[in-house]
Amino acid sequence: MANGKRPAAKRAPARRLPPARIGVIGGSGLYEVPGARTLAEVTPKTPWGKPSDAIALVEIGGEVVAFLPRHGRGHRLLPSEVNGRANFAALKSLGVEQVVAFSAVGSLAEEQRPLDFAVPAQLIDRTRHRPDTYFGDGVVGHVAFADPFCPRLAPLLRRELARAGLPGVEREPTLLCMEGPLFSTRAESHSYRAMGAHLINMSALPEAKLAREAELCYALVCMVTDYDCWREGESDVDIQMVIRNLLANAERARSLLPELLPKVASSARNCSCPDACRFAVITDPKLQPRATRARLAAVLPRYFAPNSKRR
Ligand SMILES: [Zn+2]
């Protein structure tokens, strides 16, 4: 734009569009999906504020998909600054049921090589500064998180990415999420390896936790950029090399979406995610503050909306 301002988000009301049942969260290097037809851009307001950026409703492979760049277009948000609660509440408000997220990661294991893709099976949380639950303020909920990624969606992604010929993707690695924004020290990198982590990033959490609490299916496609700093003979994390690999990976990820997303859409949600909070809330309903219930209704309407039967 000549005046340097971004174009205003189109005011196409979401209710006049088919609901976007799939959400895609783009990570570093994946800020938009060129070639996909944009139906509208929306910025839903949520009780936790606004999402990272306008959410584009785009048509990919015949599916309406809600695309959200995690760090904002132009990469403006630190991992610690991403408003995860608003992001998932906004996606849920658009009708999203399943989220495929993308993230650039470092490798902590010899076999996970730069430019590999991976869909992790487990998580270790080393974040410190991020709100990571919708509960609190008078409503206590505890949700099962032993398997942090959707047990149906993660294997589906592994299968489909392997079919597309991506190397290394059949493994089920453990991902460690650190706070950042600085990369690890060498001592930390070695200690994470000793903990059993194979990959490291700064964005898987609190996303996986919030998706589970919002009863969304969530899985993460990791794109390996480098060997972190543990590896003998490897130059330490070289930002230019990381960015080069990151852009190459993002390009491959984009090209996969038109085939991948219809497979996700047609997979029946017979996993446990849609019922994740069914028995989670412990607080006596009579004592739950009205304002907290109203907030929770934005992500869990079946339990907290005023006309909900499951009080
Ligand atoms: Zn699921």
Residues whose N, C-alpha, C, O or C-beta is under 5 A from the ligand:
A	BS01	ZN	C150 P151 C217 C271 C273
